[in-house]
């Protein structure tokens, strides 16, 4: 009886497969707190992804190409696109199928977890979205070409989106900080959750997959925002 052959896997490949498996289990997981305020609290883990400008999309996918929505995200108007790219890191290691989130923005940004950065050879800062001055760049590869980013690779700071009525309920203002208490078996508190307030926002906390794994985030795990 013939036996199946298993391809040789180096450590980088194994690490990538493990992270991909963890992302599939944690990305998009949410913890809901009973609505005591104007809106229920949702906590989501955000897997690695990128935001691109319309010009970058055309460079990577061809003239006139626009993003194709694949899956709506919790925040209204936001979606995961069908399109993905390959990220090439400084050690010539790659992450394939890096998902693009839409709609397009006026800047290019890649958001990675700490373990992603280590595997690729990056030393990336923790930054709020859009704060990309002085950050590392990278190379993105699409079916129609390459995009060299001189900056824009970050580890996204944990943050919460909220509407003005939520900000009033919690007694916080835009661009301040809150704490996130996570219950469950691991029981952890995040001390610096950056607050973003806008009338279009739903009440949602974003942490990355490393942070979600560390605190055991998943369905049924209680979470609470504290001023």
Backbone as CSV, one residue per row, in Angstrom:
resi,resn,N_x,N_y,N_z,CA_x,CA_y,CA_z,C_x,C_y,C_z
1,UNK,0.853,-1.186,0.000,0.000,0.000,0.000,0.888,1.235,0.000
2,UNK,0.668,2.185,-0.931,1.534,3.361,-0.983,1.352,4.236,0.238
3,UNK,2.409,4.882,0.644,2.337,5.791,1.793,2.423,7.221,1.311
4,UNK,1.740,8.095,2.053,1.745,9.512,1.690,3.071,10.123,2.096
5,UNK,3.554,11.031,1.303,4.794,11.736,1.631,4.462,13.073,2.252
6,UNK,5.217,13.466,3.231,5.012,14.740,3.913,6.130,15.681,3.525
7,UNK,5.805,16.866,2.992,6.861,17.780,2.577,7.679,18.260,3.760
8,UNK,8.952,18.546,3.507,9.813,19.071,4.565,9.331,20.452,4.972
9,UNK,9.209,20.685,6.255,8.764,21.968,6.778,9.851,22.524,7.678
10,UNK,10.276,23.745,7.402,11.224,24.368,8.315,10.464,25.049,9.441
11,UNK,11.200,25.624,10.387,10.556,26.202,11.566,9.636,27.354,11.207
12,UNK,10.048,28.157,10.222,9.217,29.304,9.823,7.878,28.831,9.285
13,UNK,7.899,27.737,8.475,6.648,27.218,7.929,5.747,26.694,9.042
14,UNK,6.350,25.986,9.990,5.564,25.435,11.100,4.941,26.560,11.923
15,UNK,5.731,27.610,12.211,5.205,28.747,12.968,4.041,29.388,12.235
16,UNK,4.174,29.517,10.913,3.117,30.148,10.127,1.843,29.315,10.166
17,UNK,1.975,27.978,10.078,0.804,27.115,10.128,0.122,27.187,11.487
18,UNK,0.918,27.228,12.555,0.337,27.319,13.900,-0.407,28.625,14.074
19,UNK,0.211,29.749,13.640,-0.462,31.039,13.780,-1.740,31.090,12.957
20,UNK,-1.698,30.500,11.757,-2.892,30.493,10.914,-4.012,29.717,11.579
21,UNK,-3.660,28.587,12.232,-4.665,27.792,12.927,-5.255,28.566,14.094
22,UNK,-4.391,29.244,14.861,-4.874,30.039,15.991,-5.770,31.166,15.507
23,UNK,-5.396,31.801,14.409,-6.200,32.894,13.881,-7.574,32.412,13.476
24,UNK,-7.651,31.211,12.870,-8.945,30.691,12.458,-9.837,30.454,13.662
25,UNK,-9.233,30.096,14.798,-10.039,29.810,15.978,-10.400,31.066,16.761
26,UNK,-9.593,32.127,16.665,-9.843,33.307,17.491,-10.343,34.503,16.713
27,UNK,-9.961,34.637,15.448,-10.359,35.820,14.703,-11.868,35.889,14.606
28,UNK,-12.400,37.052,14.959,-13.831,37.237,14.862,-14.583,36.741,16.083
29,UNK,-13.896,36.111,17.046,-14.604,35.691,18.245,-15.013,36.921,19.022
30,UNK,-16.143,36.840,19.685,-16.664,38.020,20.373,-17.166,37.638,21.748
31,UNK,-17.063,38.571,22.664,-17.606,38.376,23.990,-18.597,39.489,24.259
32,UNK,-19.806,39.132,24.577,-20.869,40.110,24.752,-21.175,40.312,26.225
33,UNK,-21.265,41.561,26.626,-21.676,41.888,27.984,-23.145,42.300,27.961
34,UNK,-23.945,41.829,28.889,-25.344,42.251,28.912,-25.465,43.759,28.868
35,UNK,-26.430,44.236,28.107,-26.556,45.675,27.869,-27.016,46.396,29.126
36,UNK,-26.079,47.029,29.847,-26.436,47.880,30.974,-26.396,49.340,30.556
37,UNK,-25.696,49.632,29.458,-25.639,50.973,28.912,-26.482,51.074,27.658
38,UNK,-26.225,52.087,26.845,-27.004,52.281,25.626,-26.869,51.124,24.633
39,UNK,-25.675,50.484,24.605,-25.413,49.435,23.620,-24.620,48.289,24.244
40,UNK,-24.780,47.062,23.723,-23.996,45.934,24.241,-22.533,46.065,23.852
41,UNK,-21.649,45.588,24.731,-20.216,45.616,24.460,-19.819,44.372,23.690
42,UNK,-19.093,44.567,22.587,-18.562,43.472,21.796,-17.043,43.587,21.793
43,UNK,-16.361,42.469,22.050,-14.900,42.427,22.017,-14.494,41.446,20.925
44,UNK,-13.761,41.919,19.940,-13.353,41.082,18.813,-11.842,41.023,18.694
45,UNK,-11.337,39.855,18.341,-9.912,39.724,18.030,-9.721,39.980,16.547
46,UNK,-8.710,40.731,16.237,-8.448,41.148,14.857,-7.204,40.441,14.343
47,UNK,-7.393,39.559,13.350,-6.257,38.869,12.745,-5.466,39.838,11.874
48,UNK,-4.232,39.480,11.557,-3.383,40.335,10.723,-4.103,40.688,9.423
49,UNK,-3.890,41.911,8.974,-4.576,42.394,7.777,-3.900,43.665,7.298
50,UNK,-4.400,44.213,6.190,-3.874,45.486,5.708,-4.998,46.366,5.199
51,UNK,-4.731,47.665,5.203,-5.600,48.687,4.614,-4.827,49.328,3.479
52,UNK,-5.473,49.530,2.350,-4.788,50.061,1.178,-5.532,51.241,0.573
53,UNK,-4.769,52.086,-0.105,-5.356,53.187,-0.865,-5.842,52.664,-2.210
54,UNK,-6.715,53.393,-2.905,-7.150,52.967,-4.246,-5.983,52.801,-5.207
55,UNK,-4.981,53.677,-5.091,-3.815,53.597,-5.974,-3.025,52.314,-5.720
56,UNK,-2.905,51.935,-4.429,-2.189,50.707,-4.087,-2.926,49.475,-4.622
57,UNK,-4.254,49.495,-4.536,-5.044,48.374,-5.057,-4.809,48.213,-6.555
58,UNK,-4.773,49.318,-7.285,-4.521,49.237,-8.726,-3.116,48.731,-9.027
59,UNK,-2.134,49.147,-8.234,-0.759,48.676,-8.432,-0.674,47.164,-8.247
60,UNK,-1.382,46.636,-7.269,-1.291,45.221,-6.930,-2.206,44.337,-7.768
61,UNK,-3.348,44.884,-8.204,-4.352,44.054,-8.867,-4.696,44.494,-10.285
62,UNK,-4.137,45.615,-10.735,-4.376,46.045,-12.106,-5.181,47.325,-12.192
63,UNK,-4.975,48.054,-13.272,-5.636,49.337,-13.503,-7.154,49.182,-13.456
64,UNK,-7.790,50.054,-12.672,-9.237,50.056,-12.580,-9.821,49.058,-11.598
65,UNK,-8.958,48.247,-10.961,-9.466,47.224,-10.033,-9.959,47.881,-8.746
66,UNK,-11.077,47.414,-8.229,-11.603,47.866,-6.936,-11.823,46.656,-6.044
67,UNK,-11.840,46.877,-4.749,-12.001,45.784,-3.796,-13.394,45.167,-3.906
68,UNK,-13.443,43.843,-3.708,-14.698,43.106,-3.768,-15.070,42.650,-2.359
69,UNK,-16.159,43.182,-1.768,-16.543,42.745,-0.421,-16.818,41.256,-0.365
70,UNK,-16.270,40.590,0.666,-16.488,39.164,0.864,-17.321,38.905,2.112
71,UNK,-16.998,39.632,3.200,-17.691,39.417,4.469,-17.788,40.738,5.212
72,UNK,-19.003,41.097,5.617,-19.189,42.316,6.397,-18.601,42.138,7.789
73,UNK,-17.963,43.193,8.300,-17.458,43.201,9.663,-18.518,43.790,10.597
74,UNK,-18.259,43.722,11.881,-19.252,44.194,12.854,-19.539,45.681,12.692
75,UNK,-18.508,46.467,12.402,-18.690,47.911,12.221,-19.350,48.164,10.870
76,UNK,-20.401,48.969,10.869,-21.138,49.243,9.642,-20.216,49.823,8.567
77,UNK,-20.354,49.301,7.346,-19.578,49.813,6.217,-18.203,49.206,6.070
78,UNK,-17.750,48.422,7.052,-16.434,47.795,6.986,-16.580,46.341,6.532
79,UNK,-15.608,45.852,5.766,-15.707,44.481,5.269,-14.327,43.883,5.011
80,UNK,-14.288,42.562,5.033,-13.111,41.823,4.563,-13.283,41.613,3.073
81,UNK,-12.270,41.986,2.309,-12.346,41.869,0.855,-11.941,40.470,0.402
82,UNK,-12.397,40.096,-0.792,-11.965,38.832,-1.385,-10.474,38.866,-1.703
83,UNK,-9.972,40.059,-1.987,-8.571,40.188,-2.376,-7.629,40.027,-1.178
84,UNK,-6.503,39.411,-1.429,-5.436,39.299,-0.432,-4.103,39.484,-1.135
85,UNK,-3.062,39.740,-0.351,-1.726,39.968,-0.900,-0.711,39.122,-0.155
86,UNK,0.477,39.075,-0.683,1.600,38.422,-0.010,2.523,39.486,0.558
87,UNK,2.859,39.360,1.830,3.769,40.297,2.492,5.151,39.661,2.544
88,UNK,6.150,40.418,2.126,7.538,39.949,2.154,8.279,40.729,3.233
89,UNK,8.803,40.024,4.225,9.468,40.656,5.347,10.961,40.839,5.117
90,UNK,11.645,41.466,6.088,13.065,41.770,5.933,13.964,40.546,5.896
91,UNK,13.514,39.412,6.350,14.311,38.185,6.271,13.920,37.356,5.053
92,UNK,13.232,37.990,4.115,12.710,37.319,2.918,11.722,36.220,3.268
93,UNK,11.180,36.274,4.491,10.094,35.379,4.865,8.777,36.045,4.471
94,UNK,7.788,35.229,4.206,6.552,35.787,3.676,5.342,35.343,4.485
95,UNK,4.301,36.158,4.410,2.959,35.776,4.838,2.089,35.863,3.599
96,UNK,1.536,34.747,3.208,0.656,34.748,2.049,-0.783,34.957,2.509
97,UNK,-1.613,35.364,1.572,-3.040,35.565,1.850,-3.298,36.548,2.993
98,UNK,-2.549,37.646,2.990,-2.807,38.711,3.950,-4.071,39.439,3.500
99,UNK,-5.114,39.370,4.312,-6.414,39.889,3.924,-6.432,41.413,3.877
100,UNK,-7.097,41.946,2.883,-7.309,43.391,2.773,-8.673,43.713,3.367
101,UNK,-8.728,44.736,4.214,-10.000,45.206,4.752,-10.410,46.476,4.029
102,UNK,-11.675,46.562,3.694,-12.193,47.724,2.990,-13.193,48.478,3.847
103,UNK,-13.579,49.648,3.374,-13.198,50.238,2.078,-11.786,50.816,2.103
104,UNK,-11.338,51.273,0.928,-9.994,51.834,0.818,-9.827,53.068,1.697
105,UNK,-8.603,53.321,2.099,-8.260,54.512,2.882,-7.306,55.379,2.070
106,UNK,-6.899,56.492,2.640,-5.976,57.383,1.935,-4.527,57.115,2.325
107,UNK,-4.276,56.000,3.019,-2.915,55.602,3.365,-2.859,54.077,3.386
108,UNK,-1.625,53.544,3.327,-1.410,52.101,3.356,-0.885,51.686,4.729
109,UNK,-1.454,50.628,5.272,-1.082,50.190,6.616,-1.232,48.687,6.741
110,UNK,-0.228,48.048,7.336,-0.264,46.618,7.637,-0.298,46.454,9.145
111,UNK,-1.229,45.628,9.643,-1.349,45.388,11.078,-1.018,43.931,11.375
112,UNK,0.016,43.731,12.190,0.489,42.395,12.532,0.444,42.192,14.039
113,UNK,0.346,40.936,14.454,0.534,40.595,15.854,2.035,40.473,16.138
114,UNK,2.390,40.453,17.414,3.795,40.416,17.802,4.491,39.171,17.256
115,UNK,3.824,38.003,17.325,4.437,36.774,16.825,4.640,36.810,15.320
116,UNK,3.723,37.457,14.594,3.911,37.639,13.153,5.197,38.415,12.889
117,UNK,5.365,39.502,13.632,6.520,40.370,13.431,7.828,39.632,13.700
118,UNK,7.852,38.844,14.762,9.062,38.090,15.090,9.414,37.128,13.958
119,UNK,8.433,36.418,13.454,8.672,35.440,12.400,9.206,36.101,11.130
120,UNK,8.698,37.294,10.831,9.093,37.984,9.606,10.401,38.752,9.750
121,UNK,10.827,38.981,10.989,12.046,39.744,11.209,11.816,41.224,11.406
122,UNK,10.569,41.602,11.715,10.232,43.001,11.962,10.418,43.367,13.428
123,UNK,10.766,44.606,13.673,10.649,45.204,14.994,9.655,46.342,14.832
124,UNK,8.411,46.102,15.220,7.349,47.069,14.939,6.834,47.701,16.226
125,UNK,6.456,48.966,16.165,5.937,49.656,17.346,4.445,49.418,17.516
126,UNK,3.962,49.617,18.726,2.525,49.632,18.993,2.021,51.033,18.674
127,UNK,1.101,51.127,17.748,0.605,52.424,17.296,-0.907,52.373,17.109
128,UNK,-1.523,53.551,17.212,-2.920,53.687,16.820,-3.001,53.743,15.296
129,UNK,-4.099,53.273,14.754,-4.270,53.256,13.310,-4.087,54.646,12.725
130,UNK,-3.311,54.732,11.652,-3.046,56.006,10.994,-1.792,56.698,11.480
131,UNK,-1.277,56.301,12.638,-0.053,56.899,13.188,1.138,56.071,12.690
132,UNK,1.549,56.332,11.468,2.539,55.459,10.825,3.884,56.122,10.566
133,UNK,4.056,57.379,10.952,5.355,58.027,10.753,6.420,57.333,11.590
134,UNK,7.555,57.032,10.964,8.654,56.396,11.677,8.494,54.894,11.871
135,UNK,7.528,54.294,11.200,7.328,52.852,11.312,8.021,52.130,10.161
136,UNK,8.292,50.825,10.306,8.940,50.091,9.215,8.043,49.978,7.993
137,UNK,8.658,49.745,6.850,7.925,49.464,5.628,8.031,47.996,5.273
138,UNK,7.511,47.636,4.117,7.570,46.252,3.665,7.283,46.212,2.170
139,UNK,7.301,45.019,1.616,6.941,44.814,0.219,5.682,43.967,0.167
140,UNK,4.696,44.420,-0.600,3.484,43.642,-0.833,3.477,43.172,-2.278
141,UNK,3.019,41.950,-2.491,2.957,41.386,-3.828,1.529,40.965,-4.148
142,UNK,1.039,41.411,-5.304,-0.273,41.013,-5.781,-0.156,40.377,-7.147
143,UNK,-1.270,39.977,-7.723,-1.223,39.305,-9.026,-0.757,40.196,-10.171
144,UNK,-0.821,41.525,-9.983,-0.451,42.433,-11.077,0.830,43.210,-10.813
145,UNK,1.414,43.078,-9.634,2.632,43.840,-9.380,3.017,43.881,-7.919
146,UNK,4.050,44.694,-7.637,4.593,44.856,-6.300,4.339,46.266,-5.794
147,UNK,4.174,46.381,-4.499,4.028,47.686,-3.850,5.067,47.784,-2.743
148,UNK,5.974,48.760,-2.860,6.954,48.992,-1.807,6.407,50.039,-0.859
149,UNK,6.193,49.634,0.384,5.746,50.558,1.425,6.957,51.025,2.223
150,UNK,7.194,52.325,2.253,8.322,52.867,3.010,8.016,52.939,4.504
151,UNK,6.750,52.863,4.856,6.310,52.906,6.255,4.918,52.280,6.330
152,UNK,4.445,52.039,7.563,3.071,51.594,7.703,2.859,50.229,8.322
153,UNK,3.939,49.543,8.759,3.765,48.245,9.414,3.728,48.475,10.923
154,UNK,2.606,48.129,11.553,2.425,48.407,12.971,1.838,47.205,13.703
155,UNK,1.946,47.246,15.009,1.130,46.408,15.886,0.056,47.337,16.436
156,UNK,-1.191,47.070,16.098,-2.269,47.995,16.458,-2.481,48.018,17.967
157,UNK,-2.563,49.218,18.516,-2.834,49.367,19.942,-4.261,48.905,20.238
158,UNK,-4.484,48.221,21.359,-5.852,47.851,21.729,-6.720,49.105,21.831
159,UNK,-7.922,49.042,21.291,-8.755,50.239,21.241,-10.227,49.885,21.261
160,UNK,-11.048,50.874,21.557,-12.494,50.685,21.571,-13.153,51.762,20.714
161,UNK,-14.057,51.334,19.853,-14.889,52.247,19.086,-16.186,52.447,19.864
162,UNK,-16.671,53.669,19.913,-17.950,53.905,20.577,-18.636,55.152,20.036
163,UNK,-19.949,55.161,20.148,-20.752,56.315,19.765,-20.763,57.327,20.908
164,UNK,-21.163,58.568,20.630,-21.187,59.584,21.693,-22.014,59.180,22.910
165,UNK,-23.150,58.458,22.696,-23.972,58.068,23.850,-23.253,57.053,24.729
166,UNK,-22.398,56.209,24.112,-21.589,55.279,24.908,-20.524,56.026,25.694
167,UNK,-19.890,57.012,25.057,-18.871,57.813,25.736,-19.470,58.538,26.937
168,UNK,-20.696,59.047,26.767,-21.358,59.740,27.870,-21.669,58.759,29.007
169,UNK,-22.097,57.555,28.655,-22.423,56.546,29.671,-21.194,56.157,30.476
170,UNK,-20.059,55.949,29.796,-18.837,55.542,30.486,-18.056,56.716,31.065
171,UNK,-18.444,57.940,30.696,-17.764,59.118,31.219,-16.369,59.317,30.662
172,UNK,-16.207,59.033,29.354,-14.900,59.182,28.716,-15.017,60.080,27.491
173,UNK,-13.873,60.532,27.004,-13.829,61.384,25.820,-12.965,60.728,24.754
174,UNK,-13.091,61.226,23.537,-12.298,60.732,22.423,-10.802,60.888,22.712
175,UNK,-10.028,59.884,22.350,-8.579,59.862,22.491,-8.113,59.825,23.943
176,UNK,-8.946,59.251,24.819,-8.516,58.972,26.190,-8.336,57.460,26.314
177,UNK,-8.188,56.965,27.540,-7.955,55.539,27.733,-8.938,54.952,28.738
178,UNK,-9.246,53.664,28.550,-10.058,52.904,29.483,-9.344,51.602,29.805
179,UNK,-9.942,50.806,30.699,-9.459,49.477,30.999,-10.484,48.460,30.510
180,UNK,-9.988,47.311,30.071,-10.845,46.192,29.687,-10.563,45.029,30.619
181,UNK,-11.577,44.635,31.393,-11.455,43.478,32.267,-12.027,42.260,31.564
182,UNK,-11.198,41.223,31.447,-11.614,39.980,30.806,-11.668,38.900,31.873
183,UNK,-12.819,38.222,31.960,-12.979,37.173,32.955,-12.531,35.821,32.427
184,UNK,-13.215,34.778,32.855,-12.860,33.437,32.388,-11.722,32.833,33.173
185,UNK,-11.176,31.748,32.650,-10.141,30.991,33.360,-8.844,31.770,33.542
186,UNK,-8.536,32.675,32.625,-7.259,33.387,32.697,-7.364,34.710,33.438
187,UNK,-8.484,35.390,33.337,-8.702,36.608,34.104,-7.617,37.653,33.924
188,UNK,-7.834,38.588,33.042,-6.796,39.555,32.691,-7.407,40.940,32.498
189,UNK,-6.614,41.976,32.792,-7.058,43.353,32.575,-6.092,44.069,31.649
190,UNK,-6.625,44.669,30.593,-5.842,45.531,29.706,-5.983,46.962,30.220
191,UNK,-4.859,47.577,30.563,-4.890,48.883,31.215,-4.978,50.068,30.261
192,UNK,-4.630,49.867,28.979,-4.594,50.990,28.046,-5.394,50.656,26.787
193,UNK,-6.694,50.863,26.868,-7.580,50.706,25.721,-7.891,52.099,25.192
194,UNK,-7.383,52.414,24.015,-7.538,53.746,23.434,-8.986,53.952,22.984
195,UNK,-9.548,55.099,23.315,-10.960,55.392,23.033,-11.100,56.197,21.743
196,UNK,-11.962,55.697,20.858,-12.308,56.416,19.629,-13.812,56.636,19.616
197,UNK,-14.213,57.876,19.484,-15.636,58.226,19.532,-16.068,58.828,18.201
198,UNK,-17.153,58.286,17.659,-17.719,58.813,16.412,-19.180,58.376,16.330
199,UNK,-20.066,59.242,15.815,-21.485,58.863,15.731,-21.752,57.615,14.907
200,UNK,-20.842,57.265,13.997,-21.051,56.094,13.144,-20.595,54.784,13.795
201,UNK,-19.957,54.858,14.961,-19.361,53.673,15.562,-20.360,52.862,16.380
202,UNK,-20.166,51.536,16.365,-20.780,50.635,17.324,-19.791,50.413,18.465
203,UNK,-20.302,49.969,19.616,-19.439,49.744,20.776,-18.678,48.442,20.585
204,UNK,-17.400,48.556,20.246,-16.595,47.379,19.924,-15.145,47.605,20.324
205,UNK,-14.574,46.644,21.040,-13.159,46.638,21.393,-12.419,45.744,20.402
206,UNK,-11.253,46.200,19.952,-10.391,45.408,19.080,-9.090,45.097,19.801
207,UNK,-8.764,43.808,19.899,-7.437,43.371,20.331,-6.910,42.422,19.264
208,UNK,-5.592,42.169,19.237,-5.075,41.287,18.195,-5.114,39.830,18.657
209,UNK,-4.714,38.930,17.772,-4.836,37.507,18.069,-3.912,37.053,19.196
210,UNK,-2.731,37.638,19.310,-1.850,37.314,20.435,-2.522,37.673,21.758
211,UNK,-3.099,38.868,21.802,-3.758,39.342,23.024,-4.991,38.506,23.337
212,UNK,-5.740,38.123,22.296,-6.926,37.288,22.500,-6.540,35.919,23.036
213,UNK,-5.464,35.339,22.508,-4.998,34.044,23.007,-4.524,34.153,24.456
214,UNK,-3.836,35.252,24.773,-3.290,35.416,26.123,-4.391,35.516,27.175
215,UNK,-5.514,36.148,26.830,-6.581,36.327,27.814,-7.681,35.281,27.677
216,UNK,-7.548,34.368,26.703,-8.549,33.317,26.541,-9.869,33.809,26.020
217,UNK,-9.843,34.836,25.195,-11.091,35.394,24.658,-11.839,34.371,23.828
218,UNK,-13.136,34.320,24.016,-13.963,33.421,23.236,-15.412,33.619,23.618
219,UNK,-16.311,32.957,22.918,-17.734,33.075,23.240,-18.014,32.739,24.688
220,UNK,-18.762,33.580,25.363,-19.125,33.337,26.737,-18.164,33.880,27.768
221,UNK,-17.003,34.359,27.342,-16.061,34.950,28.295,-16.508,36.375,28.624
222,UNK,-16.766,36.680,29.887,-17.266,38.019,30.233,-16.200,39.090,30.114
223,UNK,-16.600,40.235,29.570,-15.703,41.383,29.435,-16.412,42.631,29.919
224,UNK,-15.633,43.551,30.467,-16.200,44.784,31.001,-15.262,45.953,30.777
225,UNK,-15.794,47.055,30.284,-15.027,48.287,30.148,-15.128,49.086,31.445
226,UNK,-13.970,49.605,31.887,-13.910,50.379,33.119,-13.157,51.665,32.847
227,UNK,-13.652,52.778,33.325,-13.002,54.070,33.131,-11.670,54.105,33.864
